[in-house]
Amino acid sequence: MFATPSTYDEDFKLELKELRIALHEKLFCELYTAWTKLLSEYVSEIKEYVTPCKLKSLSNIV
């Protein structure tokens, strides 16, 4: 039994769809990882600036 050109075409389309899904998943994972790393760095920088300000303002009250 030989595959017809339409079967090849359907197999090719399915393979492309699977590759596209895999690529999107990989890109999403990489973007998510980069975004969370950037966000955690940003939050840690904010903590560095905010914490001393709070301590200074509390020491002025006491």
Rosetta silent file (secondary structure, phi, psi, omega in degrees, C-alpha in Angstrom):
SEQUENCE: MFATPSTYDEDFKLELKELRIALHEKLFCELYTAWTKLLSEYVSEIKEYVTPCKLKSLSNIV
SCORE:     score description
SCORE:     0.000 S_00000001
   1 L     0.000  125.117 -177.956    0.000    0.000    0.000 S_00000001
   2 L  -103.020  146.347  177.234    1.479    3.289   -1.108 S_00000001
   3 L   -78.215  138.628  178.732    0.831    6.673    0.422 S_00000001
   4 L   -85.258  160.874  177.299   -0.903    9.119   -1.844 S_00000001
   5 H   -55.937  -34.379  179.271    0.305   12.705   -2.282 S_00000001
   6 H   -67.603  -33.353  177.009   -2.656   13.888   -0.221 S_00000001
   7 H   -66.371  -43.126  176.422   -1.559   11.601    2.623 S_00000001
   8 H   -59.441  -42.817 -179.491    1.923   13.087    2.454 S_00000001
   9 H   -62.059  -45.096  179.496    0.392   16.546    2.485 S_00000001
  10 H   -65.831  -42.154  177.649   -1.756   15.765    5.535 S_00000001
  11 H   -61.961  -42.190  179.457    1.192   14.171    7.364 S_00000001
  12 H   -63.457  -43.678  178.598    3.341   17.188    6.537 S_00000001
  13 H   -63.017  -41.377  179.111    0.656   19.594    7.784 S_00000001
  14 H   -64.901  -42.755  179.196    0.279   17.594   11.003 S_00000001
  15 H   -63.960  -42.131  176.874    4.040   17.542   11.533 S_00000001
  16 H   -61.585  -41.160  179.447    4.246   21.290   10.935 S_00000001
  17 H   -62.955  -43.909  179.199    1.424   21.861   13.409 S_00000001
  18 H   -64.312  -40.950  177.929    3.183   19.736   16.048 S_00000001
  19 H   -64.885  -40.085  179.246    6.470   21.570   15.447 S_00000001
  20 H   -63.558  -43.308  178.934    4.715   24.923   15.691 S_00000001
  21 H   -63.231  -44.868  179.685    3.091   23.928   18.999 S_00000001
  22 H   -62.336  -40.928  178.911    6.427   22.681   20.370 S_00000001
  23 H   -64.469  -43.951  178.747    8.143   25.892   19.288 S_00000001
  24 H   -62.818  -40.770  177.832    5.466   28.041   20.910 S_00000001
  25 H   -62.584  -43.977 -179.841    5.729   26.031   24.146 S_00000001
  26 H   -64.733  -45.325  178.701    9.522   26.418   24.174 S_00000001
  27 H   -62.086  -41.622  178.779    9.343   30.138   23.431 S_00000001
  28 H   -61.920  -44.462  179.712    6.708   30.616   26.125 S_00000001
  29 H   -61.917  -42.847  179.677    8.856   28.770   28.671 S_00000001
  30 H   -66.760  -42.277  178.127   11.923   30.841   27.779 S_00000001
  31 H   -65.120  -41.321  179.387    9.977   34.100   27.894 S_00000001
  32 H   -62.859  -43.931  179.298    8.348   33.126   31.193 S_00000001
  33 H   -62.653  -46.204  179.674   11.733   32.240   32.707 S_00000001
  34 H   -64.072  -41.606 -178.956   13.311   35.484   31.512 S_00000001
  35 H   -64.542  -45.624 -179.314   10.309   37.522   32.694 S_00000001
  36 H   -66.690  -36.430  177.205   10.265   35.979   36.180 S_00000001
  37 H   -64.257  -46.318  178.963   14.037   36.456   36.518 S_00000001
  38 H   -62.639  -42.749  179.845   13.739   40.093   35.472 S_00000001
  39 H   -64.414  -41.934  179.485   10.769   40.616   37.771 S_00000001
  40 H   -66.153  -36.921  176.217   12.556   39.071   40.765 S_00000001
  41 H   -65.102  -40.926  179.940   15.592   41.300   40.135 S_00000001
  42 H   -64.521  -43.652  179.731   13.314   44.326   39.907 S_00000001
  43 H   -64.945  -40.405  179.308   11.509   43.401   43.127 S_00000001
  44 H   -65.742  -35.235  176.111   14.797   42.886   44.965 S_00000001
  45 H   -66.569  -40.481  178.232   15.959   46.330   43.801 S_00000001
  46 H   -62.170  -42.575  179.292   12.717   47.875   45.020 S_00000001
  47 H   -60.596  -38.742  179.305   13.193   46.177   48.401 S_00000001
  48 H   -61.910  -38.157 -178.136   16.698   47.656   48.652 S_00000001
  49 H   -83.276  -36.166 -175.256   15.342   51.169   48.146 S_00000001
  50 H   -76.398  -42.671 -175.865   12.098   50.855   50.077 S_00000001
  51 H   -59.487  -48.485  177.779   13.409   49.142   53.212 S_00000001
  52 H   -60.992  -35.888  178.899   15.942   51.864   54.156 S_00000001
  53 H   -63.586  -42.115  179.487   13.281   54.540   53.608 S_00000001
  54 H   -65.387  -41.710 -179.785   10.892   52.767   55.967 S_00000001
  55 H   -64.457  -40.541  178.681   13.600   52.342   58.566 S_00000001
  56 H   -64.553  -43.329 -178.116   14.529   56.023   58.373 S_00000001
  57 H   -68.155  -35.479  177.924   10.931   57.148   58.681 S_00000001
  58 H   -69.699  -36.811  179.894   10.328   54.852   61.659 S_00000001
  59 H   -68.826  -28.656  176.761   13.471   56.087   63.422 S_00000001
  60 H   -70.131  -32.804 -179.256   12.252   59.681   63.031 S_00000001
  61 H   -72.373  -42.070 -177.747    8.963   58.812   64.741 S_00000001
  62 L   -78.973    0.000    0.000   10.615   57.099   67.703 S_00000001
